[in-house]
Amino acid sequence: MVPSTNAGRANRQVWQCFERAALIAILTAIGAVDLAAQSPGGFPVDPGYGFPSTPVINPIAPGFLGKNWALDRQVTDPTLKGNCGTIPIGGACETPVDRLQPFMNGRMLAWIQLFHTSGYDEVMSPKWSCVAAGIQTGLQEAYLFNFTANPDSLLQKWEQSNWTRVIWMDGRPHPPLIEAFYHGHAIGRVVSPTEFIVHTSNFTFDTDGFDDHSHLPTSHLKQLIERYRMVDKDTMTIEFTIVDPVFLKAPFTWKKQYKRSD
């Protein structure tokens, strides 16, 4: 039997070799692509969060409140469904990877080459530590969630892991980027009685940033814009836009549909 100290030393050596090889592979892949693909030139300098010019006090329409919402698994529109594109992943990706792939820059392509070519190393996923699902996994899986309105915020509560996201509606800005959070820092504005927008920044790096089936990462520079719209009293859509110059050439937008599930 190998003593625990020797085993620990051996494990550290293996990981050090792995990290060096990973860094070399990523840098080599990045150097092989057109440098223009690495440029954040396709991103707005000041996205403005998509917010309208509304008062600081943002009453949320009652139609969003007091209901449990779940991803509509019966939807037939292919534009509202996820897929794994050409990535060799066993499972059902929630993000429409086929439409995401043209937006991937050299870093994302290097990540896929390194971690997906021979099968993804699942232990890299936060879910192995029973961490609550990331924002995009939580919103794209069949997890129930609901909204509760406070005077200064909107609380988004998930059944999965029983976690709560605070969406500040009182006009406050994001904190400096030196303050990072797994679920980011979210601020919102009401657009109309049937629509509101949430902008989230200050994320940590996430190996499952897009969802925990595709295992595609997002960075500390990610911005997530969600546009919630009521279609009818029992149907809601969310339009997602990801801005991440570390892994994408330009902002990527897609949509999902949700049904009331009380």
Phi, psi and omega in degrees: 000132182281129177304149184299325180295319178292320179297318179296320179296319179296319179297318180296321179295320178298314181294323178297317177296318180297316181296319178296316179296320180296317181296316179298316181297318181293315181295323178295316181294319180295320181293339183276347183262164178299129182300336179297334180290342180269348185286136175279019184299338179278004183253143178292142178293318178228094185295340181067003177064000184074011184285141172278169176276087183241162177298162179297319179284121186239090177291126178280135180298137181302336181299336179274341190264158173068021180229149170266129181249142178219149178303135181281102180279350181266001183297141182255342180292117182297337180288347179258008182248158176264164175198167184263005180058226180261007180284129182285079182240132175273110182146186182245102179290141181272333177277142175286081187297329180300324178275338178284327188305319178296344181268351184288135176264187184298325180295316179294319179296322177294320178300314180297317180298320183284316190254351183244342186300319182252022183097133186290141177277097188300335183294344177286345182283136177302336183294343178291340175260014181061030175289146178302151180302147173294168183305310185288328173293315181300325182272343183252352174270177181273039178274136177286141173214159178214170181242141172229132183264131170249167179302327184244359186203165174244126180261125177251113187248132179256145173291319181294123180063002176054046181253155185237135176253131177263123175250109184284127184245012187261012176091359180291151177274176171289151173287172176302154183293348176291346175260109184243146183223143180305315179265007178074182177244121188249135173230151185220164176217144174274133178264317182199177177299346181241012184204139169215159184239141176237132175242127182238133180224188175062041177280160165271165174296137184223117179294340177246037188301325180276315170184163186271020169251316178285335181053043176259131189278160167228158191253182176292347179263005181296140167238136179241124177247123178245130178245108182268128180228133173277122176273313171207185187296341182242006184225136180221147172242152172234124174261122181259140169229125177255128173245114182209089183295347177288323186240349184235151177282332184201165178302143180241132184235138173209175188222150174227156180245146184228151179238148174295135183221076183269000000 
